[in-house]
Amino acid sequence: MKRGRTGILLLLSTIFLSACTHVAPYEKEVLATQKMLSNPLSERTAFESHIYPIREGTSGAESGFQGGCGCK
Amino acid sequence: MQIVLKIVFISFSFALLPFKLMAEGIKDQLTTSFDYYSDNVGVKVYSPLIGLSKRLSEHWGLNTSFRIDAISAASMRQGNGQGKDGVIVDAVSGASGRLGFDDFRVAPTISAVYETGDFRANFGTYFSKEVDYTALAGFGSLSYGFNDANTVISLGGSYEQAAWSATTNRALYPTDEKRQTQVNASLLQLIDSTSYLQLRFSYTKQEGFLASPYHYLVNDTIAQFDRYPELRTSYATALQYVNEIYEGLSMHLEYRYYEDTWDMKSHTVKGELFYDLMDNLMVGTRVRVYNQTKAGFVKKLNDYSLDDAYIVSDYRLSDLQTQSFGISMSYRPGFIDDENIAIKMSYDWYQTDNNAYIENWYGASQIKASFLNVALAYDF
């Protein structure tokens, strides 16, 4: 299926990247800063992960989970 | 039919943040947050939240939060507006119709965290209660980092059981229940010391009464409540790239593709910049563009007849484009307890393109909204 192929392709691409890099713990100073987090403003993410699914017809693959209301 | 967009906010960010989780571990933290939403079709939502995270032992931690949603919604444009006990049902929230705040919702959640080395497990439950909808759910996730945490894999899932109690006293057919099962997976891979990729995937299965119990369509031939299929399965894949493109300046790019068994597809592109303006002040700006295709059973509003198995008046199942722009900041006042306090604020402007279904329902050609988040986190 198309969606399956797309997901597998992305997955394999990411895995392949792992074979050609290694960042030592002492090299992660920049990665540990707030601006580099996958989700630098977690409270905002929690908020918007509810706004967008309510106002739009599709959702998923967000960096936060939400649920519980009859709004979607 | 009418109503249903209950702008209630509840969010449980718990899984799929492996890099942050691995980097920070279990924290003792008190969080307060205030969210505000307002749009041009009369909806206002005030949503305070208080949360507490506490390390219980070397490996165990506990997260709790409690959110209240107070919704003041628009007056109804269509329908007779008569609800339970003679109250008027508003057009957007489907709530009680009381003056002032039309609806309140309470939503407690609790979860436990277990962490050892590069392994982390998180599981919990939440409950949500509002005037016409009650939900109970369980969720969990597992994360594991290997290769010096250069690669982090997460798997998560949730199950939610909910029931409608429509304020219009309408009997829902064939059931007033709604169930949702979701499975999430993510893979984070460091590229070098200043960049990484994160791949996220989700599968969602929804069953039961999936339409709004309030939305309805009136055209030249029919006046009918919305009817949708009782099963919807969706897949979404997102790829995020984060890079420090200049000292102190990071760039976040993300693309998401979605499709489901209702023949809907969507593309979402997000871009954001964060800049360390000072040692204790980070500012950001972002843009988001969203495009979806309509569900396969959606017709033009005037084309529906009594012969149609499914009827849709809700714009969210139609062809739709939206855009949003936002700014944000995070500040750690260094004079307070060695920067253990963080103050975060964000503001976003959101709008849809012109849409005939929005025009039909709200009387406005498009939705324009603002939302604001103010949060304070204290590490103790």
Interface residues (C-beta under 8 A of the other chain):
Chain A: R3 T6 G7 L10 L11 T14 I15 L17 S18 T21 H22 V23 A24 P25 E27 K28 E29 V30 L31 A32 T33 Q34 K35 M36 L37 S38 N39 P40 L41 S42 E43 R44 T45 A46 F47 E48 S49 H50 I51 Y52 I54 R55 E56 G57 T58 S59 G60 A61 E62 S63 G64 F65 Q66 G67 G68 C69 G70 C71
Chain B: V4 L5 K6 I7 V8 F9 I10 S11 F12 S13 F14 A15 L16 L17 F19 K20 A23 T31 S33 D35 Y37 S47 L49 D69 G94 R105 A107 Y126 F127 S128 E130 D132 Y133 A135 A137 F139 N147 D148 A149 N150 T151 G156 S158 E160 A162 W164 K178 Q180 Q182 N184 L187 L188 Q189 L190 I191 D192 S193 T194 Y196 L197 Q198 L199 R200 F201 S202 T204 S234 Y235 A236 T237 A238 L239 Q240 V242 E244 G248 L249 S250 R256 Y257 Y258 E259 D260 M264 K265 S266 F274 Y275 D276 M282 G284 Y290 Q292 A295 R316 L317 S318 L320 T322 S328 S330 K344 S346 D348 Y350 T352 I367 A369 F371 N373 A375 A377
